[in-house]
Amino acid sequence: SQSNGITEGFHTKMEMMSRRAYGFRNFENYRLRVLAHCGWNGVFSRV
């Protein structure tokens, strides 16, 4: 059986970030904050 728990967890993180993002002045800052919160380390890995 497949579960969408990972997707739901990511969606919940995004909702939390959007609630906290009212102080951001532009979308790029918001995007970087979301990536940092989700564990992005700044390196793109190409498989």
C-alpha distances in whole Angstrom, upper triangle without the diagonal:
4,7,10,12,14,15,16,18,20,21,22,24,26,27,28,30,31,33,35,36,39,41,40,43,41,37,38,38,35,33,34,33,30,29,31,29,26,27,29,32,34,33,31,29,29,27
4,7,9,11,12,13,15,16,17,19,21,22,23,25,27,28,30,31,32,35,38,37,39,37,34,34,34,31,29,30,30,26,26,28,26,22,24,25,28,30,29,27,26,26,24
4,5,8,9,10,11,13,14,15,18,19,20,22,24,25,26,28,29,32,34,34,36,34,31,31,32,29,27,28,27,23,23,25,23,20,22,23,26,28,28,26,25,26,24
4,6,5,6,9,10,11,12,14,15,17,19,20,21,23,25,26,28,31,30,33,31,27,28,28,25,23,25,24,20,20,22,20,17,19,21,24,26,26,24,24,24,23
4,5,5,6,9,10,10,12,14,15,16,18,20,21,23,24,27,29,29,32,30,27,27,27,24,22,24,22,19,19,20,18,15,17,19,23,25,25,24,24,25,24
4,5,5,6,9,10,11,13,14,16,17,19,20,21,22,26,28,27,29,28,24,24,24,21,20,20,19,16,16,17,15,12,14,16,19,21,21,20,20,21,21
4,5,5,6,9,10,11,12,14,15,17,19,20,21,24,26,25,27,26,22,23,23,20,18,19,19,15,15,17,15,12,15,16,20,21,22,20,20,21,21
4,5,5,6,9,10,10,12,14,15,17,19,20,23,25,24,27,26,23,23,23,20,19,20,19,15,16,18,15,13,16,18,22,23,24,23,23,25,25
4,5,5,6,9,10,11,13,14,16,17,18,21,24,23,26,25,22,22,22,18,17,18,17,13,14,15,12,10,13,15,19,21,22,22,22,24,24
4,5,5,6,9,10,11,12,14,16,16,20,22,20,23,22,19,19,19,15,14,15,14,10,11,13,10,8,11,13,16,18,19,19,19,21,22
4,5,5,6,9,10,11,13,14,15,18,20,20,22,21,18,19,19,15,14,16,15,11,13,15,12,11,14,16,19,21,22,21,22,24,24
4,5,5,6,9,10,11,13,14,17,19,19,22,21,19,20,19,16,15,17,15,12,14,15,12,11,15,17,20,22,24,23,24,26,27
4,5,5,6,9,10,11,12,15,17,17,20,19,17,17,16,13,13,14,11,8,10,11,8,8,11,13,17,19,21,21,22,24,25
4,5,5,6,9,10,10,13,16,15,17,16,13,15,14,10,10,12,10,7,10,12,9,9,13,14,17,18,20,20,22,24,25
4,5,5,6,9,10,12,15,15,18,17,15,17,16,12,13,15,13,10,13,15,12,12,16,17,21,22,24,24,26,28,29
4,6,5,6,9,11,14,14,17,17,16,17,15,12,13,14,11,10,13,13,10,11,15,17,20,21,24,24,26,29,30
4,5,5,6,9,11,11,14,14,12,13,12,8,10,11,8,7,10,11,8,10,13,15,18,18,21,22,24,27,28
4,5,5,7,10,10,13,12,11,13,12,8,10,12,10,9,12,14,12,13,17,17,20,21,24,24,26,28,30
4,6,7,10,11,14,15,14,16,14,11,13,15,12,12,15,16,14,15,19,20,23,24,27,27,29,32,33
4,6,7,9,12,13,13,15,12,10,12,13,10,11,14,14,12,15,17,19,21,22,25,26,28,31,33
4,5,5,9,10,9,11,9,7,10,11,9,10,13,14,12,15,18,18,20,20,24,24,27,30,32
4,6,8,10,11,13,11,9,13,14,12,13,17,17,16,19,21,22,24,24,27,28,31,33,35
4,6,9,11,13,10,9,13,14,12,14,17,17,16,19,21,22,23,23,26,28,31,33,36
4,6,7,9,6,6,10,11,10,12,15,15,15,18,20,19,21,20,23,24,28,30,33
4,7,9,7,8,11,12,12,14,17,17,18,20,22,21,23,21,25,26,29,31,34
4,6,6,7,9,11,11,13,15,16,17,19,21,19,21,19,22,23,26,28,31
4,5,5,6,9,10,10,12,14,15,17,19,17,19,17,20,20,23,25,28
4,5,5,6,9,10,11,12,14,15,17,15,16,14,17,17,21,23,26
4,5,5,6,9,10,11,12,14,16,14,15,14,17,18,22,24,27
4,6,5,6,9,10,11,12,15,14,16,15,18,19,22,24,27
4,5,5,6,9,10,11,13,11,13,12,15,15,18,20,23
4,5,5,6,9,10,11,9,11,10,13,14,17,20,22
4,5,5,6,9,10,10,12,12,15,16,19,22,25
4,5,5,6,9,9,12,12,15,15,18,21,23
4,5,5,6,5,8,9,11,12,14,17,19
4,5,5,5,7,8,11,13,16,19,21
4,6,7,10,12,15,16,18,21,23
4,6,9,11,13,14,15,18,20
4,6,9,11,12,13,17,18
4,6,8,9,11,14,16
4,6,8,10,14,16
4,7,10,13,16
4,6,10,13
4,6,10
4,6
4
